């Protein structure tokens, strides 16, 4: 039977990990250090460990490996079960992040392999480049760049990650140059680079914000930097300022593209022509978060506009797992370089009109609204009542009243699904959250739920804080037509332009007012509304007949 070296080596690493956990040791970087000792033990005596230490320049790496020398004999027993060929095969492929650095193998300070391939591919590195990766983690991307003959340097603040990187480099016989430091320090990695990657967005920010502001490379932007801003921007600027003729690619969170704290900074960078492009990637492409990552690219002379690319659908999905295949990486890179497909150039004037929001969905749309009119011109919008669950519980009534309460989960397929709970009354401070006949309800959170309210005049329904209440002026537009458009694919896509947030994707009243509705002829609006009303009446009759049939079935037994 043929031996699967990958499977066997993974089992070896699991055994090493279990061995360490049983003895109370940290999994990282311990598993790499202990595996190195185990692999060494197959051909060398314990007394020769000093020879192994000579291969490492960093004292912290030497100390980390030697910590496991006391388990030499036990680790030798484990490695003997697998043999030299399997273990050397695996140790030499530790930098192959597509095989070993995934959710099942624990926190190895590294992305999936395809993310490194994408970031490096967008750079189009050649042997004349001097490449720096800030936040290089355990070195997988750096090793790939160096393996292609590029002069590559890394900066990483996490000692465990750097130790792992040193071990990976040792096993493939490569000299890896990583500076153990925080890139906020302006003395870090002051070499004349041509291209750099900033990959620090999904790790904890350094605590000392004032120290960051003291960085000499940030001084031209000090007045527009805010403490509440996304740190990626400042770190990308540091990398860019170190070589203004170079190119910086930074991985960041969606908040960097729309949050108010970074607005003035975005404005400054756009007007200076420093932002080259933005690429939106699918959620799930990073191993430690479900936040959809975004790539921002900085270079010089981009005063005419910015490339915006939607790559959220260019991926492979398997259950909850999301992958980007090699051919899809090539597709993303080709599309971005050529400005074709789901990549378009957005003018500086368009960005200015959008208040310097750089969210890709704001500009990429297959169905632009023609002859549109913003909601602010046809309706008023109020948010539902923000009420604590304990306060709501005090208002609940076990007997029917004229007052009811509507929550997000009560809306299913564009209608109120069930009998709403009764409440004893509605405080006057919540009067703007009371729903009336022909009001439109829209959820604050995505995916957007839309519902037209149809109630008796003597009833009052209170909407909760996750809902918006839209009151359309019937003289300006038919409310039913507005509801139908907002429920449609085009309407949902129009609203998605204004989505903000990272883990929780929401829309604000301010942005909801900007949503465009096609201003078609009023007679056509009324015709659409009448057809909808007739179809809903028919659907109600079908539901009643269905319940009648089910009732008769239940009596058969």
Secondary structure, 3 states (H helix, E strand, C coil): CCCCHHHHHHHHHHHHHHHHHHCCCCCCCHHHHHHHHHHHHCCCCHHHHHHHHCCCCCHHHHHHHHCCHHHHHHHHHHHHCCCHHHHHHHHCCCCCHHHHCCHHHCCCCCCCHHHHHHHHHHHCCCCCCEEEEECCCCCHHHHHHHHCCCEEEEEECCHHHHHHHHHHHHHCCCCCCEEECCCCCCCCCCCCCCEEEECCCCCCCCCCHHHHHCCHHHHHHHHHCCCCCCHHHHHHHHHHHHCCCCEEEEEECHHHHCCHHHHHHHHHHHHCCCEEEEEEECCCCECCECCCCEEEEECCCCCCEEEEEEECCCCEEECCEEECCHHHHHHHHHHHHHCCCCEEEEEHHHHHHCCCCCCHHHCCCCCCCCCEEEHHHCEEEEECECCCHHHHHHHEECCCCCEEEECHHHEECCEECCCCEEECCCCHHHHHHEECCCCEEEECECCCCEEECCCCCCCEEEEECCEEEEEECCCCCCHHHHHHHHHCHHHHHHHHCCCECCCCCECCHHHHCCCEEECCCHHHHHHHHHHHHHHHHHHHHHHHHHHHHHHHHHCCC
